[in-house]
Amino acid sequence: MPDLSSPLAVGGLTLKNRIIMPPMANNKADEHGFVTDVLVQHYARHAAGGPAMIVVEHSYVTLAGRVDRHQLGIWSDEHVAGLARLAEVIHEGGAAAIIQITHGGSRCPHAATGATAVSPSGIAVPGDPEEPRPMSVEEIQAVPELFAAAAARARLAGFDGVEVHGAHGYLLDQFMSPFTNHRDDEYGGSPEKRLHLIGETLRAVQRELGHLVMMYRFGVDDRPVDGITPAEAAAIGPYLEGRGVGLIDCSGGLCGSRPADRTEPGYFVEAAAEVKGMVDVPVAAVGGIVEPAYADDLIRRGTVDAVCVGRALLKDPEWARKALESLKG
Ligand SMILES: Cc1cc2nc3c(=O)[nH]c(=O)nc-3n(C[C@H](O)[C@H](O)[C@H](O)COP(=O)(O)O)c2cc1C
């Protein structure tokens, strides 16, 4: 029976244990999204603390998809050299290196992009900074290649793979959710069509990654907004698996990653377990996982295959090493 310390195969990678550091934005890149020394030091410190995998924070694939002026960027080939420094220090610390690639859609403030934010149908996600405008078909058709080019840069930079951001009300999540996608063309109008852009994006990303790992951060619950439910998300799991996703990282949908009313330990675990019931690829859960014994129990019971530990790891970069040691006793 696997436990928190057991290895896990993710595509062609073997993780040394079941602890993942999920993407957490520092917003400490320079104004063009280039890696800074502060970021290199941050990831070096965290990799040395013992997690099996680090998912580097959300990196924008195009300026129109930037949510913060100091967000990390992966939108031009010039970013590769700096990103390679991150992959290198993460590997030196003994962890697998993945980078999250993203387009913020309607969540992008004008101050970060210099333009009006875009979205499937011009419907804002609660909490959006401004009113978005709907995307044209030509704009939507360009999205998969933006993600694919970012994936190619991640490969060149030496990452083991990428995580496509499809959660937290960002662009791909907005296409999946019936709350924000009211289109009546090939990109909306039915559950299948709402997945069309995600499918095309995954196909293009996979083409560039080759044998590297493609992960998906999956928005499994839109509550309190009337959108995707965990049961609907579970039914979408096989679609993601069928498009080459090697690990499904289940988090919040339009409600974001840390909804104010969800403070219980493992607040997205149940939804992640529903997804796990529908697929064969590994599934990770996130949200309020703090106690090592609880994390270990989730693996031992087979609830999920891996745990993402966010804020607890930020607070204590040694969390993973200490957790595994404490469980040995
Ligand atoms: C400071 C901070 C930055 C975050 N940035 C990202 C991000 O870049 N991409 C993402 O998918 N989630 C992001 N998240 C969400 C975390 O990955 C995680 O899902 C969330 O913190 C819940 O896990 P936790 O309870 O273990 O912290 C961020 C969270 C925090 C606290």
PDBQT file of the ligand as one rigid body, heavy atoms in Angstrom, charges set to zero:
ROOT
HETATM    1  C1  LIG A 401       0.550  33.338  -2.685  1.00  0.00    +0.000 C 
HETATM    2  C2  LIG A 401      -0.193  32.335  -3.534  1.00  0.00    +0.000 A 
HETATM    3  C3  LIG A 401      -0.021  32.360  -4.913  1.00  0.00    +0.000 A 
HETATM    4  C4  LIG A 401      -0.700  31.426  -5.713  1.00  0.00    +0.000 A 
HETATM    5  N1  LIG A 401      -0.463  31.381  -7.068  1.00  0.00    +0.000 NA
HETATM    6  C5  LIG A 401      -1.001  30.400  -7.822  1.00  0.00    +0.000 A 
HETATM    7  C6  LIG A 401      -0.616  30.217  -9.183  1.00  0.00    +0.000 A 
HETATM    8  O1  LIG A 401       0.270  30.890  -9.695  1.00  0.00    +0.000 OA
HETATM    9  N2  LIG A 401      -1.249  29.251  -9.886  1.00  0.00    +0.000 N 
HETATM   10  C7  LIG A 401      -2.190  28.415  -9.335  1.00  0.00    +0.000 A 
HETATM   11  O2  LIG A 401      -2.737  27.549 -10.012  1.00  0.00    +0.000 OA
HETATM   12  N3  LIG A 401      -2.516  28.540  -8.019  1.00  0.00    +0.000 NA
HETATM   13  C8  LIG A 401      -1.935  29.477  -7.261  1.00  0.00    +0.000 A 
HETATM   14  N4  LIG A 401      -2.209  29.532  -5.916  1.00  0.00    +0.000 N 
HETATM   15  C9  LIG A 401      -3.049  28.499  -5.304  1.00  0.00    +0.000 C 
HETATM   16  C10 LIG A 401      -2.201  27.384  -4.689  1.00  0.00    +0.000 C 
HETATM   17  O3  LIG A 401      -1.522  26.664  -5.681  1.00  0.00    +0.000 OA
HETATM   18  C11 LIG A 401      -3.088  26.404  -3.896  1.00  0.00    +0.000 C 
HETATM   19  O4  LIG A 401      -4.000  25.804  -4.773  1.00  0.00    +0.000 OA
HETATM   20  C12 LIG A 401      -3.839  27.098  -2.762  1.00  0.00    +0.000 C 
HETATM   21  O5  LIG A 401      -2.959  27.912  -2.003  1.00  0.00    +0.000 OA
HETATM   22  C13 LIG A 401      -4.521  26.086  -1.854  1.00  0.00    +0.000 C 
HETATM   23  O6  LIG A 401      -3.591  25.205  -1.294  1.00  0.00    +0.000 OA
HETATM   24  P1  LIG A 401      -3.056  25.383   0.238  1.00  0.00    +0.000 P 
HETATM   25  O7  LIG A 401      -4.270  25.388   1.101  1.00  0.00    +0.000 OA
HETATM   26  O8  LIG A 401      -2.180  24.189   0.462  1.00  0.00    +0.000 OA
HETATM   27  O9  LIG A 401      -2.330  26.666   0.300  1.00  0.00    +0.000 OA
HETATM   28  C14 LIG A 401      -1.566  30.475  -5.122  1.00  0.00    +0.000 A 
HETATM   29  C15 LIG A 401      -1.731  30.479  -3.720  1.00  0.00    +0.000 A 
HETATM   30  C16 LIG A 401      -1.046  31.376  -2.944  1.00  0.00    +0.000 A 
HETATM   31  C17 LIG A 401      -1.211  31.327  -1.437  1.00  0.00    +0.000 C 
ENDROOT
TORSDOF 0
